[in-house]
Amino acid sequence: MSSSNNSDLMDLTFKSIIDAVPCYILIQDKDYNILFANHKLRNDFGDDIINLTCYSVLKGSNNVCVICPVRETFEDKKIHISEETLLLPDGTVLETIVYSAPLFDAMGNVKVCIKLLVNVGIIKDTHRELVTLGQSITLLSHDIKNILEGLQGGAYVVDEGIKDKDMELSNRGWDIVKKNIAEITGITQNILYSAKERKPRMRLTSPMEIARRTGRLFAEKASLMGIQLLLQLNPKVPQIKLDSTGISRMLGNLIWNSLQACDADAEKSKHIVYVRMDFYDKYHLMYEVEDNAGGMEGKIKQNLFKEFFSSKGDSGTGLGLMVVERITRNHHGKIEVLTKRGQGSLFRIIFRLDNQKLELK
């Protein structure tokens, strides 16, 4: 085989390798213009990116990046590493690790710079999920311990009732067991929802039926706390595609949050929690959970949906409302919070009736 054929084969082999690499590879000049882009980069950002600046293509910006490994490589002739956030043409945001390295001319000057960008978003998401899971378990360990002790106590009462053939005693013990099973189920579901992003399982369902079932789950608990729980549901709201498990969890967290707020409010002798489902307007439906408890201060309202923020001190974990925010976001919905000190709070969740994404303000 001739040396010319060998050269052609080598060029073909190197091009195939570069195009097969599952990351972005580009070559730039000192003015940040893209001189070469591998197949993956052209496939994701377009075939017309040659001779355009990297910051306009990868960031959608008109300005050079403040931290730029390519600039540093041209200045000191060394390899540089940084983290960059890229913006795909469809609006997708990618988190990447960037490596820039010099390519020299015969005089030892940096002629061009080769840049390699590796998507690390999945790794970072996994890391965040593991951190959140660890924090969740740490925060909830005391509550879980109390629940397990409650289960043991309930089981003991059931055993004693069976031993003495006392059905009433066994029933009391079984009520204790059921209560603690419900508590640990709720905690576990909140951990799962908060620790990992989950794609909602959308099915055509009745928004009213979800609210009715969820409200009934809290009816006995509200009664035992001396709080009136009222359901105001409009049966005329049509079926739409929702993740019924997620929406039920969202409503359950809001209802329980309001029940706890009422229970902690010693200023009023009578407390009411309203659960509503109705049209917001002709294009949207809404869920509302309203209480007449003590309301919230502005600072608390601003931080409500931040990770692990709680206004309840040691008795709260901050997971409940964080889960509410995540489920609402996954359904392309919007949250409104109205509150007044001494009068109560209202949480409103709005979804489009056609399942399209809401413009969040």
C-alpha positions in Angstrom: 0.0 0.0 0.0 1.4 3.4 -0.9 2.3 6.1 1.7 -0.5 8.2 0.2 -3.1 5.5 0.8 -1.7 5.1 4.4 -2.1 8.8 5.0 -5.7 8.7 3.7 -6.5 5.8 5.9 -5.0 7.5 9.0 -7.0 10.7 8.3 -10.1 8.6 7.9 -9.4 6.7 11.1 -8.7 9.8 13.2 -11.9 11.5 11.9 -13.9 8.5 12.7 -12.5 8.4 16.2 -13.2 12.1 16.8 -16.7 11.8 15.5 -17.4 8.7 17.6 -16.4 10.3 20.9 -19.5 10.9 23.0 -18.5 14.4 24.0 -18.0 17.8 22.3 -14.6 18.5 20.5 -13.8 21.8 18.8 -10.8 23.7 17.6 -10.7 27.5 18.0 -8.4 30.4 17.1 -7.4 33.2 19.5 -10.5 35.2 18.6 -12.7 32.3 19.9 -13.9 31.4 16.4 -14.8 27.7 15.8 -12.5 26.2 13.1 -13.5 22.6 13.6 -16.4 20.8 15.4 -16.9 17.1 15.7 -20.1 15.3 14.7 -21.8 15.4 18.1 -21.2 19.2 18.4 -22.6 19.8 14.9 -25.5 17.5 15.5 -26.6 19.3 18.8 -25.8 22.9 17.8 -26.1 22.9 14.0 -23.9 22.4 10.9 -23.5 26.2 10.4 -21.4 26.9 13.5 -18.0 27.0 11.8 -16.4 30.5 12.0 -18.9 31.5 14.7 -17.6 32.3 18.2 -17.9 29.6 20.8 -19.7 31.9 23.3 -22.4 32.7 20.7 -22.9 29.0 19.8 -22.5 27.3 23.2 -23.9 30.1 25.5 -26.2 32.1 23.2 -24.2 35.2 24.4 -22.7 38.2 22.7 -19.9 38.5 25.2 -16.7 36.5 25.9 -17.0 34.4 29.1 -15.5 35.9 32.2 -13.7 32.6 33.0 -12.4 31.2 29.7 -9.9 28.3 29.6 -9.2 28.9 25.9 -8.0 32.5 26.7 -5.8 31.1 29.5 -4.3 28.4 27.2 -3.4 31.0 24.6 -1.8 33.2 27.3 0.3 30.6 29.1 0.5 27.6 26.7 -0.9 25.2 29.3 -3.9 22.9 29.7 -6.8 24.4 31.6 -9.9 22.9 33.1 -13.2 24.6 34.1 -16.9 24.1 34.5 -19.3 25.6 32.0 -23.1 25.6 31.5 -24.1 25.3 27.9 -27.4 26.2 26.3 -28.7 24.0 23.5 -30.8 25.5 20.7 -34.0 23.8 22.1 -33.4 25.5 25.5 -31.9 22.5 27.3 -29.2 23.4 29.8 -26.1 21.2 30.0 -23.5 21.2 32.8 -20.0 20.3 31.4 -16.4 20.0 32.4 -14.2 21.8 29.9 -10.6 20.9 29.0 -8.6 23.3 26.7 -5.1 22.4 25.3 -2.7 24.2 23.0 -1.7 23.1 19.5 1.7 24.6 18.5 3.2 25.8 15.3 6.7 25.1 14.2 8.0 28.1 16.2 6.4 26.8 19.5 3.7 29.4 19.5 0.0 28.4 20.2 -1.6 28.4 16.8 -5.0 27.1 17.8 -6.6 25.6 20.9 -8.5 22.3 21.1 -11.4 22.2 23.5 -13.1 19.1 24.9 -16.5 19.4 26.7 -17.9 16.5 28.7 -21.5 16.5 29.9 -21.5 15.8 33.7 -25.1 16.8 34.4 -26.2 13.2 35.0 -23.3 12.7 37.5 -24.1 15.9 39.3 -27.8 15.1 39.4 -27.0 11.7 40.9 -24.6 13.3 43.4 -27.3 15.9 44.4 -29.9 13.1 44.8 -27.5 11.1 47.1 -26.8 14.2 49.2 -30.5 15.0 49.5 -31.2 11.4 50.4 -28.5 11.4 53.1 -29.7 14.7 54.5 -33.3 13.5 54.5 -32.5 10.3 56.4 -30.4 12.3 58.9 -33.2 14.8 59.5 -35.9 12.1 59.8 -34.0 9.6 61.9 -35.6 10.9 65.1 -39.1 10.7 63.6 -38.5 7.2 62.2 -37.3 6.1 65.6 -40.5 7.4 67.3 -42.7 5.7 64.7 -40.8 2.3 65.1 -41.3 2.6 68.9 -45.0 3.3 68.2 -45.3 0.2 66.0 -43.6 -1.9 68.7 -46.0 -0.5 71.3 -49.1 -1.1 69.2 -47.9 -4.7 68.4 -47.5 -5.3 72.1 -51.0 -4.1 72.8 -52.4 -6.4 70.0 -50.5 -9.4 71.5 -51.8 -8.7 75.0 -55.3 -8.5 73.6 -55.0 -11.7 71.8 -53.5 -13.4 74.8 -56.3 -12.2 77.1 -58.9 -12.7 74.3 -59.8 -9.0 74.7 -60.9 -7.9 71.3 -61.3 -4.3 72.4 -57.7 -4.1 73.6 -56.5 -5.7 70.3 -58.5 -3.2 68.3 -56.9 -0.3 70.2 -53.5 -1.8 69.6 -54.2 -2.3 65.9 -55.3 1.4 65.6 -51.9 2.4 67.0 -50.2 0.2 64.4 -52.2 1.5 61.5 -51.5 5.1 62.5 -47.8 4.6 62.7 -47.8 2.6 59.4 -49.5 5.6 57.7 -46.9 8.0 59.3 -43.9 6.0 58.1 -45.5 5.6 54.6 -45.9 9.3 54.3 -42.3 10.0 55.4 -40.9 7.3 53.0 -42.8 8.8 50.0 -41.5 12.3 50.8 -38.0 11.0 50.9 -38.4 9.3 47.6 -39.9 12.3 45.9 -37.4 14.7 47.4 -34.3 12.6 46.8 -34.8 11.7 43.1 -36.3 13.5 40.1 -39.1 11.2 38.8 -40.9 11.5 35.6 -44.6 11.7 36.3 -46.8 8.9 35.1 -49.5 10.8 33.3 -52.9 9.2 32.9 -56.3 10.6 32.0 -58.0 11.1 35.4 -60.5 13.1 37.3 -58.9 16.0 39.3 -61.9 16.0 41.6 -61.6 12.3 42.4 -57.9 12.7 43.4 -58.9 15.5 45.8 -61.8 13.6 47.2 -59.7 10.5 47.9 -56.9 12.5 49.4 -59.2 14.6 51.6 -60.9 11.4 53.0 -57.5 10.1 54.1 -57.2 13.0 56.5 -60.8 13.2 57.7 -60.2 11.0 60.8 -56.9 12.7 61.6 -58.5 16.2 61.4 -61.4 15.1 63.6 -59.1 13.8 66.3 -57.2 17.1 66.2 -60.5 19.0 66.6 -60.2 20.6 63.2 -63.0 20.8 60.6 -61.9 19.6 57.2 -64.2 20.7 54.4 -64.0 19.5 50.8 -65.3 21.9 48.1 -64.9 20.1 44.8 -66.4 21.0 41.4 -67.5 17.8 39.5 -67.7 19.8 36.2 -63.9 20.1 35.9 -63.0 17.7 33.1 -60.5 14.9 33.2 -56.9 15.7 32.2 -53.7 13.8 32.2 -52.1 13.8 35.7 -49.9 11.7 37.8 -52.6 10.8 40.3 -50.0 9.5 42.9 -48.0 12.6 42.7 -51.0 15.0 42.9 -52.3 13.0 45.9 -49.0 13.3 47.6 -48.9 17.1 46.8 -52.4 17.6 48.2 -51.7 15.4 51.2 -48.6 17.4 52.1 -50.5 20.7 51.9 -53.4 19.4 53.9 -51.1 18.0 56.6 -49.2 21.3 56.7 -52.4 23.2 57.3 -53.6 20.8 60.0 -50.3 21.2 61.8 -50.5 25.0 61.5 -54.0 24.9 63.0 -52.9 22.6 65.7 -50.1 25.0 66.7 -52.4 28.0 66.7 -53.6 28.7 70.2 -55.3 32.0 69.4 -58.5 30.6 67.9 -61.0 28.2 69.5 -62.2 26.8 66.1 -60.1 25.8 63.2 -61.1 25.0 59.6 -59.1 23.6 56.7 -60.7 23.9 53.2 -59.7 21.7 50.3 -60.9 23.0 47.0 -60.8 21.9 43.4 -62.3 24.1 40.7 -61.8 26.1 37.5 -59.3 28.9 37.9 -60.4 30.3 34.6 -61.6 28.7 31.3 -58.1 27.5 30.5 -56.9 26.4 33.9 -57.9 24.3 36.9 -56.8 24.9 40.5 -56.3 23.1 43.8 -56.5 25.1 46.9 -55.8 24.2 50.6 -56.7 27.0 53.0 -56.5 27.3 56.8 -57.5 29.9 59.3 -54.4 29.3 61.5 -51.8 32.0 62.4 -50.5 32.8 58.9 -46.9 33.3 58.0 -44.4 36.2 58.1 -42.9 37.4 54.8 -39.5 35.8 55.4 -41.0 32.4 56.0 -43.1 32.7 52.9 -40.0 33.5 50.8 -38.2 30.4 51.9 -41.1 27.9 51.9 -40.0 25.8 49.0 -36.3 25.7 49.7 -34.6 22.4 50.5 -35.0 21.4 54.2 -36.5 24.8 55.2 -39.0 24.4 57.9 -40.9 27.0 60.0 -41.7 24.3 62.6 -38.3 24.2 64.3 -37.2 20.7 65.4 -40.7 19.3 64.6 -40.3 20.0 60.9 -38.0 18.7 58.1 -38.9 21.0 55.2 -39.5 18.0 53.0 -43.2 18.3 52.6 -43.4 21.7 50.7 -40.2 20.8 48.8 -42.1 17.8 47.4 -45.1 20.0 46.6 -42.9 22.3 44.6 -41.2 19.4 42.7 -44.5 17.7 41.8 -46.0 21.0 40.7 -43.0 21.7 38.5 -43.0 18.3 37.0 -46.7 18.9 36.0 -45.7 22.3 34.5 -47.9 24.0 37.1 -47.7 27.1 39.2 -47.9 27.7 43.0 -49.4 30.8 44.6 -49.2 31.4 48.3 -51.5 34.0 50.1 -51.0 34.5 53.8 -51.8 37.1 56.4 -50.5 37.1 60.0 -53.3 36.1 62.4 -55.8 35.1 59.6 -54.4 32.0 57.9 -52.8 30.8 54.7 -53.9 29.7 51.3 -51.9 27.5 48.9 -53.1 27.5 45.3 -51.8 25.1 42.6 -52.7 25.9 39.0 -52.6 23.6 36.0 -53.6 24.1 32.4 -56.6 22.1 31.3 -54.7 21.1 28.1 -51.6 20.0 30.0 -49.5 22.7 28.3 -46.7 24.4 30.2 -47.6 27.4 32.3 -45.4 30.5 32.1 -44.1 30.8 35.7 -43.8 34.4 37.1 
